[in-house]
Amino acid sequence: MSDRLIVYDTTLRDGGQSEGISFSADDKLKIAQRLDAFGVDYIEGGWPGSNPKDLEFFRRAAGLAWKNARIAAFGSTRKVNVPAGEDPNLRALLEAGTPVTTIFGKSWDLHVIEGLRTTLEENLHLIRDSVAFLHDHGKEVIYDAEHFFDGYLADPEYALRTLAAAREAGAACIVLCDTNGGTLTLGLAGIIRAVRERFPEMPLGLHAHNDGDVAVANSLAALELGVRHIQGTINGYGERCGNANLCSIIAGALLKLEIPLATAVALHELTGLSRYVSEIANLPHREESPYVGNSAFAHKAGIHVSAIQRNRRTYEHVDPERVGNHRRVLVSDQSGQSNILYKAGEMGIDITSDRAEVRRLVEQLKEMEHLGYQYEGADGSLEVLIKKSAGLYTPYFSLESARVIVDKSENGFLRAEAILKISVKGQIEHTAAEGHGPVDSLDRALRKALHPFYPGLERVKLADYKVRVLNSDLATAATVRVYIESTDGRSSWGTVGVSENIIEASWQALSDSIDYYLMRTINGL
């Protein structure tokens, strides 16, 4: 086996078994094409004998040109008492038309006896016959030794015999699978060494699950022991607790272990790939993920921010740009002057000459956080606050009065109406608007008042709206924090409001959102 890392992606098959994920054939093709462009070596498309969706994927994939990846179809060894040539699963693997087939077989005597309900010797025949059948039909065969580590602990000699059976029958690579995901790293490393000692020339791979929260650690340990075929999924999606996260493995292999990949991957696109797969899976991106998460290079403590401004290596283990990510500085009650100066610099605001103002702003922010405001995801509100404090803010409108009415008609229809009096450029605009609820009616009335003066506001849309109760012991009298995310189609920004009155908190976030947009567009930022 080459000394280069071979990346085998099973997002479309094992990742698709994750709770909450259901890929369509179109979804799978989109992800596969993105993976191919990124540079993975193998893409496991699914199990052609299991459902029509996977059959459609393989049919359509056969008509596409793949730049880097080889498409693999997945299945199991033949059934007991069914010849390989008549086994429907093996026939489906051939009919998928892929250059690669990956089949799994039993390594653990428990599964052979209680799962297959056959003898240990017969299981060896199942493995040999299945691999040989596919190999004789011109397929590159990858053999996944299911439950290998549990099987080795139960009966080392038998587990090793299953590997020999697959290799002798023509398997190109033998993949050791921690199917239950519970093997810890030191134990896994010891077993890999034993396999290496028994079969020094056997090409080995690893397929790790994350039930013990060590799938990535196990995969990196295997790389250090010379294993060069690693299976996993983007973002670690997979059944139960997930699979080994290829994002972390690829970055770790290249940046930490300095192991070259068989295909040159576009490492700077790693974060984009991670987010793309999250989007297609219709799941929130895992922001705490190493390398690719939004929090991976986020700095909150003032002493950290001060240090990275002098030397990023003080609190960053790799350069975020290398994996397509970026540094973020958060502002909170743990912030110091360094955080404020850094954020102001990002916004193009120079307040370095007035240290007294910076100290005052730090104290103001800490007081606001004490009241319940949180600016980590609300850069829009933060910029408005900093500019107001620095005397760089010009109001684009001001509220003179507001009234929100919610009533219910006899036929059960619920109606919300907002009546606003807004001062804009020296003029008083008195508007009213109905909406689906009080917040929607406020938003409509505000836009109605401002549109004649700022027609570009029609591009601003609400992307998200969240409410958080801050002191639940006060029940319905509790303070709430409202977070709004807005977008104009090109960028997004967050704003925040806090009050015991949810309408007031919503108004704060809404008005900050409009203020921020006008501030950026009118000033040409």
Kinemage of the C-alpha trace (Angstrom):
@kinemage 1
@onewidth
@group {chain A} dominant
@subgroup {mainchain}
@vectorlist {calphas} color= white
{ca met a 1} P 0.000 0.000 0.000
{ca ser a 2} L 1.153 3.532 -0.779
{ca asp a 3} L 2.447 5.639 2.076
{ca arg a 4} L -0.153 8.231 1.127
{ca leu a 5} L -3.496 8.489 2.886
{ca ile a 6} L -6.456 7.158 0.933
{ca val a 7} L -9.710 8.897 1.904
{ca tyr a 8} L -12.832 6.751 1.673
{ca asp a 9} L -16.016 8.744 2.208
{ca thr a 10} L -19.208 7.014 3.331
{ca thr a 11} L -21.342 10.105 3.975
{ca leu a 12} L -23.933 8.983 1.434
{ca arg a 13} L -24.362 5.547 3.007
{ca asp a 14} L -23.263 5.489 6.651
{ca gly a 15} L -23.852 9.230 7.079
{ca gly a 16} L -27.333 8.836 5.635
{ca gln a 17} L -28.140 6.441 8.490
{ca ser a 18} L -27.794 9.313 10.963
{ca glu a 19} L -30.932 10.246 12.853
{ca gly a 20} L -32.580 13.225 11.159
{ca ile a 21} L -30.954 12.725 7.732
{ca ser a 22} L -32.762 11.490 4.633
{ca phe a 23} L -30.840 12.118 1.429
{ca ser a 24} L -32.679 12.069 -1.889
{ca ala a 25} L -30.924 10.762 -5.001
{ca asp a 26} L -30.408 14.399 -6.057
{ca asp a 27} L -28.892 15.205 -2.656
{ca lys a 28} L -26.482 12.302 -2.955
{ca leu a 29} L -25.349 13.317 -6.416
{ca lys a 30} L -24.744 16.906 -5.309
{ca ile a 31} L -22.682 15.806 -2.321
{ca ala a 32} L -20.766 13.259 -4.397
{ca gln a 33} L -19.817 15.879 -6.976
{ca arg a 34} L -18.652 18.249 -4.236
{ca leu a 35} L -16.601 15.457 -2.628
{ca asp a 36} L -15.052 14.609 -5.983
{ca ala a 37} L -14.096 18.235 -6.600
{ca phe a 38} L -12.587 18.407 -3.105
{ca gly a 39} L -10.395 15.410 -3.857
{ca val a 40} L -11.547 12.311 -1.944
{ca asp a 41} L -10.434 8.959 -3.379
{ca tyr a 42} L -13.541 6.836 -2.866
{ca ile a 43} L -17.213 7.733 -2.513
{ca glu a 44} L -19.478 5.020 -1.176
{ca gly a 45} L -22.814 5.703 -2.819
{ca gly a 46} L -25.070 3.334 -0.922
{ca trp a 47} L -26.438 -0.186 -0.857
{ca pro a 48} L -27.928 -0.951 -4.292
{ca gly a 49} L -29.829 -3.969 -3.040
{ca ser a 50} L -31.651 -2.064 -0.308
{ca asn a 51} L -33.801 0.655 -1.908
{ca pro a 52} L -34.757 2.312 -5.231
{ca lys a 53} L -33.126 5.617 -4.224
{ca asp a 54} L -29.674 4.073 -4.159
{ca leu a 55} L -30.324 2.301 -7.442
{ca glu a 56} L -31.196 5.662 -8.999
{ca phe a 57} L -28.022 7.211 -7.611
{ca phe a 58} L -25.818 4.509 -9.163
{ca arg a 59} L -27.662 4.709 -12.479
{ca arg a 60} L -27.149 8.469 -12.703
{ca ala a 61} L -23.606 8.364 -11.323
{ca ala a 62} L -22.596 5.965 -14.094
{ca gly a 63} L -23.275 8.682 -16.653
{ca leu a 64} L -21.056 11.286 -14.981
{ca ala a 65} L -17.341 11.919 -15.336
{ca trp a 66} L -15.548 11.717 -11.998
{ca lys a 67} L -12.333 13.690 -11.737
{ca asn a 68} L -10.792 12.207 -8.580
{ca ala a 69} L -13.081 9.696 -6.917
{ca arg a 70} L -13.961 6.088 -7.604
{ca ile a 71} L -17.594 5.286 -6.818
{ca ala a 72} L -18.179 2.265 -4.566
{ca ala a 73} L -21.303 0.192 -4.028
{ca phe a 74} L -21.796 -1.381 -0.603
{ca gly a 75} L -23.212 -4.740 0.404
{ca ser a 76} L -22.717 -7.885 2.453
{ca thr a 77} L -21.288 -11.341 1.894
{ca arg a 78} L -23.587 -13.939 0.354
{ca lys a 79} L -26.378 -15.525 2.333
{ca val a 80} L -25.938 -18.913 3.970
{ca asn a 81} L -26.832 -21.770 1.576
{ca val a 82} L -27.068 -19.420 -1.428
{ca pro a 83} L -24.321 -19.675 -4.094
{ca ala a 84} L -22.500 -16.423 -4.791
{ca gly a 85} L -23.726 -16.265 -8.388
{ca glu a 86} L -27.351 -16.529 -7.244
{ca asp a 87} L -27.142 -14.201 -4.248
{ca pro a 88} L -29.400 -11.160 -4.879
{ca asn a 89} L -27.161 -8.800 -2.919
{ca leu a 90} L -24.029 -9.731 -4.887
{ca arg a 91} L -25.956 -9.514 -8.169
{ca ala a 92} L -27.152 -6.035 -7.216
{ca leu a 93} L -23.548 -4.989 -6.540
{ca leu a 94} L -22.576 -6.045 -10.060
{ca glu a 95} L -25.591 -4.347 -11.607
{ca ala a 96} L -24.707 -1.069 -9.872
{ca gly a 97} L -21.938 -0.745 -12.445
{ca thr a 98} L -19.369 0.777 -10.093
{ca pro a 99} L -15.637 0.078 -10.440
{ca val a 100} L -15.438 -0.650 -6.697
{ca thr a 101} L -17.508 -2.871 -4.429
{ca thr a 102} L -17.202 -2.838 -0.661
{ca ile a 103} L -18.611 -5.802 1.211
{ca phe a 104} L -18.687 -6.551 4.895
{ca gly a 105} L -18.423 -9.887 6.614
{ca lys a 106} L -18.477 -11.202 10.157
{ca ser a 107} L -15.323 -11.173 12.313
{ca trp a 108} L -16.934 -11.812 15.688
{ca asp a 109} L -17.921 -15.369 16.555
{ca leu a 110} L -20.926 -13.983 18.462
{ca his a 111} L -22.376 -12.575 15.230
{ca val a 112} L -21.591 -15.703 13.226
{ca ile a 113} L -23.332 -18.017 15.672
{ca glu a 114} L -26.226 -15.823 16.817
{ca gly a 115} L -26.626 -13.494 13.830
{ca leu a 116} L -25.941 -15.684 10.802
{ca arg a 117} L -26.810 -18.867 12.724
{ca thr a 118} L -24.089 -20.805 10.991
{ca thr a 119} L -20.709 -22.316 11.799
{ca leu a 120} L -17.421 -20.478 12.020
{ca glu a 121} L -16.039 -22.451 9.071
{ca glu a 122} L -19.069 -21.696 6.919
{ca asn a 123} L -18.607 -17.990 7.612
{ca leu a 124} L -15.095 -18.230 6.174
{ca his a 125} L -16.599 -19.765 3.029
{ca leu a 126} L -19.100 -16.887 2.801
{ca ile a 127} L -16.246 -14.387 2.892
{ca arg a 128} L -14.057 -16.211 0.357
{ca asp a 129} L -16.873 -16.917 -2.098
{ca ser a 130} L -18.245 -13.369 -2.025
{ca val a 131} L -14.913 -11.614 -2.454
{ca ala a 132} L -13.783 -14.035 -5.167
{ca phe a 133} L -17.066 -13.667 -7.075
{ca leu a 134} L -16.797 -9.879 -7.240
{ca his a 135} L -13.055 -9.969 -7.923
{ca asp a 136} L -13.541 -12.438 -10.781
{ca his a 137} L -16.056 -10.017 -12.322
{ca gly a 138} L -13.394 -7.314 -12.519
{ca lys a 139} L -14.292 -5.337 -9.427
{ca glu a 140} L -11.872 -3.738 -7.013
{ca val a 141} L -13.045 -5.307 -3.763
{ca ile a 142} L -12.676 -3.572 -0.396
{ca tyr a 143} L -13.476 -5.870 2.508
{ca asp a 144} L -14.936 -4.371 5.694
{ca ala a 145} L -14.243 -6.679 8.646
{ca glu a 146} L -17.340 -5.865 10.691
{ca his a 147} L -16.961 -5.809 14.498
{ca phe a 148} L -13.314 -6.742 14.071
{ca phe a 149} L -12.040 -5.306 17.371
{ca asp a 150} L -14.800 -6.923 19.428
{ca gly a 151} L -14.212 -10.135 17.509
{ca tyr a 152} L -10.485 -10.021 18.154
{ca leu a 153} L -11.024 -9.596 21.885
{ca ala a 154} L -13.408 -12.584 21.909
{ca asp a 155} L -11.329 -14.920 19.698
{ca pro a 156} L -8.143 -13.422 18.232
{ca glu a 157} L -7.250 -16.387 16.047
{ca tyr a 158} L -10.650 -16.620 14.404
{ca ala a 159} L -10.850 -12.870 13.756
{ca leu a 160} L -7.470 -13.022 12.015
{ca arg a 161} L -8.584 -16.009 9.909
{ca thr a 162} L -11.493 -13.952 8.537
{ca leu a 163} L -9.019 -11.316 7.310
{ca ala a 164} L -6.866 -13.953 5.641
{ca ala a 165} L -9.922 -15.419 3.891
{ca ala a 166} L -10.827 -12.076 2.339
{ca arg a 167} L -7.271 -11.239 1.305
{ca glu a 168} L -6.624 -14.642 -0.244
{ca ala a 169} L -9.842 -14.331 -2.262
{ca gly a 170} L -8.675 -11.100 -3.858
{ca ala a 171} L -9.651 -8.177 -1.602
{ca ala a 172} L -7.544 -5.126 -2.425
{ca cys a 173} L -7.794 -3.676 1.073
{ca ile a 174} L -8.862 -5.105 4.418
{ca val a 175} L -10.685 -2.551 6.586
{ca leu a 176} L -10.795 -3.143 10.335
{ca cys a 177} L -14.149 -1.918 11.638
{ca asp a 178} L -14.922 -0.709 15.147
{ca thr a 179} L -18.602 -1.157 14.401
{ca asn a 180} L -19.856 -0.666 17.965
{ca gly a 181} L -17.553 2.330 18.375
{ca gly a 182} L -16.520 1.421 21.889
{ca thr a 183} L -12.852 0.501 21.452
{ca leu a 184} L -10.534 2.963 23.183
{ca thr a 185} L -7.420 4.182 21.456
{ca leu a 186} L -4.714 2.249 23.329
{ca gly a 187} L -6.600 -1.020 22.911
{ca leu a 188} L -7.247 -0.347 19.239
{ca ala a 189} L -3.575 0.453 18.636
{ca gly a 190} L -2.504 -2.801 20.286
{ca ile a 191} L -4.807 -4.845 18.066
{ca ile a 192} L -3.621 -3.062 14.910
{ca arg a 193} L -0.031 -3.899 15.871
{ca ala a 194} L -1.014 -7.556 16.286
{ca val a 195} L -2.616 -7.593 12.828
{ca arg a 196} L 0.469 -5.933 11.360
{ca glu a 197} L 2.699 -8.542 12.962
{ca arg a 198} L 0.586 -11.402 11.567
{ca phe a 199} L 0.104 -9.864 8.105
{ca pro a 200} L 2.950 -7.407 7.493
{ca glu a 201} L 2.128 -6.931 3.788
{ca met a 202} L -1.650 -6.728 4.069
{ca pro a 203} L -3.106 -3.342 2.971
{ca leu a 204} L -5.113 -2.162 5.995
{ca gly a 205} L -7.852 0.373 6.517
{ca leu a 206} L -9.898 1.587 9.484
{ca his a 207} L -13.612 2.279 9.819
{ca ala a 208} L -14.355 3.799 13.235
{ca his a 209} L -17.627 4.716 14.887
{ca asn a 210} L -17.847 7.334 17.616
{ca asp a 211} L -19.790 5.708 20.445
{ca gly a 212} L -16.805 6.153 22.763
{ca asp a 213} L -16.126 9.686 21.413
{ca val a 214} L -12.720 8.587 20.094
{ca ala a 215} L -13.394 7.823 16.400
{ca val a 216} L -11.109 10.616 15.191
{ca ala a 217} L -8.437 9.782 17.788
{ca asn a 218} L -8.588 6.119 16.764
{ca ser a 219} L -8.279 7.025 13.083
{ca leu a 220} L -5.269 9.281 13.693
{ca ala a 221} L -3.663 6.584 15.863
{ca ala a 222} L -4.146 4.092 13.027
{ca leu a 223} L -2.427 6.521 10.659
{ca glu a 224} L 0.526 6.764 13.029
{ca leu a 225} L 0.738 2.950 12.940
{ca gly a 226} L 0.927 2.897 9.153
{ca val a 227} L -2.722 2.347 8.214
{ca arg a 228} L -3.312 4.345 5.053
{ca his a 229} L -6.969 3.738 4.130
{ca ile a 230} L -9.363 5.665 6.387
{ca gln a 231} L -13.139 5.581 6.156
{ca gly a 232} L -15.430 8.239 7.613
{ca thr a 233} L -18.061 10.846 6.902
{ca ile a 234} L -18.169 14.595 6.514
{ca asn a 235} L -19.061 16.173 9.880
{ca gly a 236} L -19.014 12.742 11.507
{ca tyr a 237} L -22.603 11.967 10.503
{ca gly a 238} L -23.622 8.372 11.059
{ca glu a 239} L -25.771 5.932 12.961
{ca arg a 240} L -26.061 6.337 16.754
{ca cys a 241} L -23.189 8.658 17.796
{ca gly a 242} L -21.818 8.949 14.283
{ca asn a 243} L -18.733 7.946 12.322
{ca ala a 244} L -15.184 9.239 12.316
{ca asn a 245} L -15.250 12.862 11.144
{ca leu a 246} L -13.261 13.132 7.923
{ca cys a 247} L -12.952 16.905 8.300
{ca ser a 248} L -10.852 16.451 11.432
{ca ile a 249} L -8.981 13.436 10.071
{ca ile a 250} L -7.963 15.102 6.807
{ca ala a 251} L -6.830 18.270 8.565
{ca gly a 252} L -5.014 16.276 11.234
{ca ala a 253} L -3.262 14.054 8.701
{ca leu a 254} L -2.014 16.967 6.615
{ca leu a 255} L -1.316 19.608 9.244
{ca lys a 256} L -0.311 17.508 12.250
{ca leu a 257} L 1.008 14.152 11.046
{ca glu a 258} L 2.231 15.572 7.727
{ca ile a 259} L 0.981 12.507 5.872
{ca pro a 260} L 0.358 13.318 2.206
{ca leu a 261} L -2.919 12.298 0.629
{ca ala a 262} L -3.171 10.033 -2.396
{ca thr a 263} L -5.117 12.774 -4.160
{ca ala a 264} L -4.271 16.418 -3.550
{ca val a 265} L -7.309 17.802 -1.722
{ca ala a 266} L -8.366 21.436 -1.712
{ca leu a 267} L -7.774 21.847 2.030
{ca his a 268} L -8.750 25.531 1.956
{ca glu a 269} L -12.241 24.395 0.899
{ca leu a 270} L -12.675 22.077 3.900
{ca thr a 271} L -14.932 24.449 5.871
{ca gly a 272} L -17.044 25.146 2.792
{ca leu a 273} L -17.448 21.414 2.137
{ca ser a 274} L -18.482 20.826 5.745
{ca arg a 275} L -21.109 23.554 5.604
{ca tyr a 276} L -22.354 22.405 2.202
{ca val a 277} L -23.026 18.878 3.472
{ca ser a 278} L -24.779 20.288 6.562
{ca glu a 279} L -26.997 22.356 4.297
{ca ile a 280} L -27.912 19.423 2.046
{ca ala a 281} L -28.550 17.269 5.134
{ca asn a 282} L -30.856 20.053 6.395
{ca leu a 283} L -29.105 20.093 9.769
{ca pro a 284} L -27.597 22.995 11.716
{ca his a 285} L -23.879 23.160 11.186
{ca arg a 286} L -21.945 21.864 14.195
{ca glu a 287} L -20.329 25.140 15.167
{ca glu a 288} L -18.162 23.586 17.873
{ca ser a 289} L -16.515 21.237 15.359
{ca pro a 290} L -12.712 21.405 15.228
{ca tyr a 291} L -11.200 23.114 12.179
{ca val a 292} L -14.509 23.815 10.376
{ca gly a 293} L -16.892 25.104 13.070
{ca asn a 294} L -17.725 28.747 13.514
{ca ser a 295} L -16.396 28.486 17.071
{ca ala a 296} L -13.166 26.697 16.128
{ca phe a 297} L -11.186 29.949 16.039
{ca ala a 298} L -13.466 32.124 18.187
{ca his a 299} L -11.831 34.010 21.060
{ca lys a 300} L -13.839 35.363 23.976
{ca ala a 301} L -11.556 35.945 26.968
{ca gly a 302} L -9.806 39.305 26.882
{ca ile a 303} L -6.407 37.819 27.710
{ca his a 304} L -6.722 35.449 24.727
{ca val a 305} L -7.583 38.243 22.318
{ca ser a 306} L -4.722 40.377 23.562
{ca ala a 307} L -2.333 37.460 23.036
{ca ile a 308} L -3.433 36.483 19.508
{ca gln a 309} L -3.084 40.077 18.365
{ca arg a 310} L 0.623 39.746 19.173
{ca asn a 311} L 1.017 36.162 17.955
{ca arg a 312} L -1.845 33.984 16.737
{ca arg a 313} L 0.001 30.815 17.808
{ca thr a 314} L -0.660 31.662 21.449
{ca tyr a 315} L -4.257 30.396 21.174
{ca glu a 316} L -4.600 28.913 17.667
{ca his a 317} L -3.105 25.520 16.891
{ca val a 318} L -3.337 26.040 13.112
{ca asp a 319} L -3.884 28.978 10.800
{ca pro a 320} L -7.688 29.115 10.214
{ca glu a 321} L -7.257 30.173 6.587
{ca arg a 322} L -5.541 26.870 5.786
{ca val a 323} L -8.839 25.028 6.316
{ca gly a 324} L -11.011 27.776 4.845
{ca asn a 325} L -12.110 29.137 8.213
{ca his a 326} L -11.565 32.516 9.874
{ca arg a 327} L -10.772 34.031 13.241
{ca arg a 328} L -13.598 35.507 15.291
{ca val a 329} L -13.395 37.701 18.359
{ca leu a 330} L -16.437 37.607 20.630
{ca val a 331} L -17.629 40.381 22.884
{ca ser a 332} L -19.138 39.442 26.227
{ca asp a 333} L -18.907 40.111 29.945
{ca gln a 334} L -15.547 38.310 29.798
{ca ser a 335} L -14.191 40.804 27.279
{ca gly a 336} L -11.338 43.177 27.796
{ca gln a 337} L -10.233 46.255 25.887
{ca ser a 338} L -8.486 44.025 23.323
{ca asn a 339} L -11.827 42.482 22.292
{ca ile a 340} L -13.439 45.882 21.795
{ca leu a 341} L -10.509 47.286 19.838
{ca tyr a 342} L -10.372 44.174 17.646
{ca lys a 343} L -14.112 44.257 16.888
{ca ala a 344} L -14.052 48.020 16.278
{ca gly a 345} L -11.157 47.514 13.864
{ca glu a 346} L -13.153 44.855 11.980
{ca met a 347} L -15.955 47.416 11.646
{ca gly a 348} L -13.616 50.117 10.402
{ca ile a 349} L -13.955 52.170 13.603
{ca asp a 350} L -10.779 53.647 15.061
{ca ile a 351} L -11.133 54.237 18.799
{ca thr a 352} L -7.535 53.433 19.723
{ca ser a 353} L -6.746 57.032 20.668
{ca asp a 354} L -9.387 57.282 23.402
{ca arg a 355} L -8.591 54.627 26.015
{ca ala a 356} L -11.030 56.158 28.474
{ca glu a 357} L -13.814 55.668 25.940
{ca val a 358} L -12.711 52.075 25.379
{ca arg a 359} L -12.802 51.359 29.117
{ca arg a 360} L -16.233 52.963 29.382
{ca leu a 361} L -17.479 50.854 26.470
{ca val a 362} L -16.142 47.665 28.064
{ca glu a 363} L -18.038 48.451 31.271
{ca gln a 364} L -21.174 49.292 29.309
{ca leu a 365} L -21.029 45.975 27.472
{ca lys a 366} L -20.570 44.074 30.715
{ca glu a 367} L -23.567 45.849 32.193
{ca met a 368} L -25.645 45.071 29.093
{ca glu a 369} L -24.700 41.389 29.355
{ca his a 370} L -25.691 41.461 33.009
{ca leu a 371} L -29.134 42.676 31.909
{ca gly a 372} L -29.403 39.735 29.488
{ca tyr a 373} L -28.020 41.062 26.209
{ca gln a 374} L -25.655 38.763 24.346
{ca tyr a 375} L -23.587 40.003 21.439
{ca glu a 376} L -21.744 36.869 20.354
{ca gly a 377} L -24.179 36.285 17.490
{ca ala a 378} L -25.427 39.869 17.221
{ca asp a 379} L -22.707 41.805 15.416
{ca gly a 380} L -25.355 44.137 13.997
{ca ser a 381} L -26.451 45.342 17.433
{ca leu a 382} L -22.836 45.471 18.591
{ca glu a 383} L -21.809 47.772 15.739
{ca val a 384} L -24.775 50.063 16.375
{ca leu a 385} L -23.846 50.196 20.071
{ca ile a 386} L -20.154 50.926 19.429
{ca lys a 387} L -20.927 53.691 16.933
{ca lys a 388} L -23.437 55.278 19.280
{ca ser a 389} L -20.890 55.191 22.086
{ca ala a 390} L -18.147 56.647 19.871
{ca gly a 391} L -20.384 59.460 18.628
{ca leu a 392} L -20.307 58.090 15.079
{ca tyr a 393} L -23.976 57.252 14.837
{ca thr a 394} L -26.541 59.305 12.945
{ca pro a 395} L -30.126 58.143 13.557
{ca tyr a 396} L -32.022 57.232 10.407
{ca phe a 397} L -35.378 57.215 12.188
{ca ser a 398} L -36.747 57.474 15.709
{ca leu a 399} L -39.861 56.100 17.333
{ca glu a 400} L -42.372 58.672 18.576
{ca ser a 401} L -45.057 56.221 19.657
{ca ala a 402} L -46.256 52.672 19.050
{ca arg a 403} L -49.359 50.670 19.715
{ca val a 404} L -49.958 46.982 18.978
{ca ile a 405} L -53.454 45.527 19.042
{ca val a 406} L -54.292 41.828 18.968
{ca asp a 407} L -57.930 40.849 18.790
{ca lys a 408} L -59.979 37.832 17.889
{ca ser a 409} L -63.120 38.018 15.794
{ca glu a 410} L -66.298 36.043 16.312
{ca asn a 411} L -65.315 33.588 13.606
{ca gly a 412} L -62.098 32.785 15.479
{ca phe a 413} L -59.739 34.772 13.231
{ca leu a 414} L -56.834 36.284 15.172
{ca arg a 415} L -55.738 39.723 13.965
{ca ala a 416} L -52.655 41.760 14.893
{ca glu a 417} L -52.258 45.434 14.017
{ca ala a 418} L -49.384 47.832 14.721
{ca ile a 419} L -49.776 51.616 14.673
{ca leu a 420} L -46.511 53.570 14.586
{ca lys a 421} L -45.529 57.206 14.624
{ca ile a 422} L -41.977 57.472 13.243
{ca ser a 423} L -39.780 60.524 12.762
{ca val a 424} L -37.731 60.264 9.554
{ca lys a 425} L -35.540 63.081 8.235
{ca gly a 426} L -37.561 65.695 10.098
{ca gln a 427} L -40.925 64.299 8.970
{ca ile a 428} L -43.517 62.411 10.993
{ca glu a 429} L -44.795 59.221 9.379
{ca his a 430} L -47.969 57.787 10.904
{ca thr a 431} L -48.533 54.257 9.642
{ca ala a 432} L -50.517 51.142 10.456
{ca ala a 433} L -50.162 47.580 9.244
{ca glu a 434} L -51.674 44.198 9.934
{ca gly a 435} L -49.640 41.032 10.304
{ca his a 436} L -49.783 37.384 11.294
{ca gly a 437} L -48.770 38.373 14.819
{ca pro a 438} L -47.634 41.417 16.772
{ca val a 439} L -43.983 41.196 15.650
{ca asp a 440} L -44.920 40.741 12.000
{ca ser a 441} L -47.296 43.725 12.180
{ca leu a 442} L -44.549 45.876 13.791
{ca asp a 443} L -42.132 44.918 11.047
{ca arg a 444} L -44.644 45.693 8.291
{ca ala a 445} L -45.604 49.058 9.799
{ca leu a 446} L -41.956 50.098 10.226
{ca arg a 447} L -41.066 49.176 6.652
{ca lys a 448} L -44.161 50.976 5.393
{ca ala a 449} L -43.058 54.162 7.147
{ca leu a 450} L -39.447 53.950 5.981
{ca his a 451} L -39.874 52.730 2.395
{ca pro a 452} L -40.410 56.180 0.796
{ca phe a 453} L -37.103 57.321 2.302
{ca tyr a 454} L -35.094 54.097 2.030
{ca pro a 455} L -36.531 51.947 -0.801
{ca gly a 456} L -33.591 49.525 -0.625
{ca leu a 457} L -35.094 48.091 2.565
{ca glu a 458} L -37.263 45.812 0.450
{ca arg a 459} L -34.177 43.609 0.024
{ca val a 460} L -33.947 42.950 3.775
{ca lys a 461} L -35.651 39.727 4.862
{ca leu a 462} L -36.054 38.025 8.215
{ca ala a 463} L -33.969 34.820 8.205
{ca asp a 464} L -34.423 33.670 11.816
{ca tyr a 465} L -36.197 34.684 15.018
{ca lys a 466} L -35.445 33.181 18.422
{ca val a 467} L -36.771 33.892 21.920
{ca arg a 468} L -34.976 32.838 25.088
{ca val a 469} L -36.458 33.112 28.591
{ca leu a 470} L -33.702 34.390 30.906
{ca asn a 471} L -35.195 33.964 34.388
{ca ser a 472} L -37.804 31.246 34.190
{ca asp a 473} L -38.563 31.411 37.926
{ca leu a 474} L -40.633 34.532 37.178
{ca ala a 475} L -42.836 32.532 34.793
{ca thr a 476} L -44.737 34.798 32.387
{ca ala a 477} L -43.176 37.912 33.962
{ca ala a 478} L -39.690 36.716 33.007
{ca thr a 479} L -37.199 38.738 30.995
{ca val a 480} L -36.761 37.468 27.446
{ca arg a 481} L -33.993 37.856 24.916
{ca val a 482} L -34.996 38.086 21.267
{ca tyr a 483} L -32.428 37.303 18.586
{ca ile a 484} L -33.127 38.167 14.956
{ca glu a 485} L -31.060 37.210 11.933
{ca ser a 486} L -31.610 39.296 8.811
{ca thr a 487} L -30.267 39.080 5.268
{ca asp a 488} L -30.252 41.176 2.125
{ca gly a 489} L -29.357 38.191 -0.037
{ca arg a 490} L -25.645 38.999 0.033
{ca ser a 491} L -24.808 39.030 3.728
{ca ser a 492} L -26.450 38.231 7.049
{ca trp a 493} L -26.351 39.938 10.426
{ca gly a 494} L -27.746 39.364 13.882
{ca thr a 495} L -29.407 41.776 16.306
{ca val a 496} L -30.656 41.394 19.866
{ca gly a 497} L -33.229 42.883 22.210
{ca val a 498} L -34.006 42.265 25.896
{ca ser a 499} L -37.081 43.175 27.936
{ca glu a 500} L -39.772 41.773 30.225
{ca asn a 501} L -42.086 42.567 27.305
{ca ile a 502} L -41.520 40.341 24.281
{ca ile a 503} L -42.884 43.028 21.940
{ca glu a 504} L -40.393 45.587 23.266
{ca ala a 505} L -37.507 43.109 22.961
{ca ser a 506} L -38.577 42.311 19.408
{ca trp a 507} L -38.767 46.012 18.549
{ca gln a 508} L -35.220 46.567 19.797
{ca ala a 509} L -33.905 43.753 17.611
{ca leu a 510} L -35.979 44.820 14.598
{ca ser a 511} L -34.970 48.470 14.764
{ca asp a 512} L -31.288 47.553 15.263
{ca ser a 513} L -31.510 45.321 12.191
{ca ile a 514} L -32.842 48.159 10.039
{ca asp a 515} L -30.349 50.617 11.562
{ca tyr a 516} L -27.457 48.305 10.803
{ca tyr a 517} L -28.516 47.793 7.190
{ca leu a 518} L -28.957 51.512 6.566
{ca met a 519} L -25.671 52.294 8.282
{ca arg a 520} L -23.824 49.852 6.022
{ca thr a 521} L -25.510 50.769 2.738
{ca ile a 522} L -25.827 54.539 3.085
{ca asn a 523} L -22.218 54.839 4.248
{ca gly a 524} L -21.077 52.523 1.460
{ca leu a 525} L -19.573 49.929 3.795
